[in-house]
Amino acid sequence: MTEDQKKEIAVFRFGVIGEFVTGAQLDYGEKERLLQDKCARKWMIPHSNRTRLSRSTILGWIRQYNGRFESLYPKERSDQGKTRVLDDDIVSLILKLRIDNPNATVHTLIESLEKITCRKHSFSSVYRFLRYRGLINNPGPEDRRKFEAPNPNDLWQSDVMHGPQILYQDKMRKTYLIAVIDDHSRLITSAGFYLSENLETYLTVLEQAFLTRGLPRKLYVDNGPAFRSHHLKYVAASLSIALIHARPYKPQGKGKIERWFRTVRISFLQKFSGKTLEDLNLAFEKWLNTEYHQSKHSSTGQTPFKRFTSAMECIRVAPPDLKDHFRKTARRKVAKDRTITLNGSMFEAPVALIGRHVDVKYHEETPKKAEVIYKNRSYGFLTPVDLSVNCRVKRDKWRNDIHIFPEASNYKGGQLL
């Protein structure tokens, strides 16, 4: 603790006990009432999270004060640097193990210690002791370097920021800002506030980015559940996009998107005064296109929009069947009656696929439109089972031809009288 911090604490303590130690004439009843009042009120105690003072604490400060301001300084712990859990023999053994194994981790030292002593030892106790003695092997400074992608769409960074609460269906709901930024130009390829940060929401943002800004060569994301999903990996691979995950607890690699989130908080959210999700996204889109994209960036010296559009020949356009790349894939076996069950619905597959394991591709919003794939070949879209039609189908076991009898006629002739 620094000298200034000690003085600040001593000033606070004197302010609490000043009426008791300055020679003021107080009878016993008045002293007791004053002491109870000080114990009942809340205090802003310097360098402490506590807000209450106990009777014994105040009386202890009164006894501690000897007329000198310094007597109210916080005392240093007499056992500082010592452990009350580890005895002297264990401490000596830990020091010897550290000398013999200077590069060993704390876990390795504890394992060696437990083999020798034949009993368990607390990791936190051993770690605190080694840290106080300066015996923790801290790695040297990591080699980090500023970087920038050479061309537009060479690298995109993507992340999620916790947004403000808004009114949604008569309730206050938390929002999430999902954004994708182009590393070269700092242009936001797609962004918006949503009520969820799940995979479906993120894929919606990503699909919009691909449609309006083309396909990136690399996509740099965090380690959240949505970013680690197998479906996202499949979407990226099918579009020839390298999906890169940041190292855990190393946010420095996503510095550009993190810095842009800071710009959003300062330049947009502090001025936003709407209440609904629609108000939030309308105001955000206006700010993004008229202010951020048209303002000169301090690092590049150009506006994000101009820098992005200055090398349009580098941009890879999204394919016409982009939406198909976002379909989910389910592995199914075609039953003997040609049926496949998917999300609680039953479909009919071609006769040639009976007994085969096939891939069924579909969108969650249109689960009835499912395409069946076998050995990388499409066999068309599955047909929902119609029992009334199947009861009129004649099966030919030799040619596998399908004959459907005509609908029942309204003809009334030939009836018996």
Buried (B, 14 or more C-beta within 10 A) or exposed (E): EEEEEBBBBBEBBBEBBEBBBEEEEEEEEEEEEBBEEBBEEEBEBBEEEEEEBEEEBBEEBBEEBEEEEEEBBEEEEEEEEEBEEBEEEBBEBBBEBBEEEEEBEBEEBBEBBEEEEEEEBEEEBBBBBBEEEEBEEEEEEEEEEEEEBEBBBBBBBBBBBEBBEBEBEEEEEEBBBBBBBBBBBBBBBBBBBBBBBBBEBBBBBBBBBBBEBBBBBBBBBBEBEBBBBEBBEBBBEEBEBEBBBBEEEEEEBBEBBBEBBEEBBEEBBEEBEBEEBEBBBEBBEEBBEEEBBEEEBEEBEBBBBBBBEEBEEBBBEBEEEBEEBBBBEBEBEBBEEBBBEBEEEBBBBBEEBBEBEBBBBBBEEEBBEBBBEBEEEEBEEBBEBEEEEEEEEEEEEEEEEEEEEEEEEEEEEEEEE
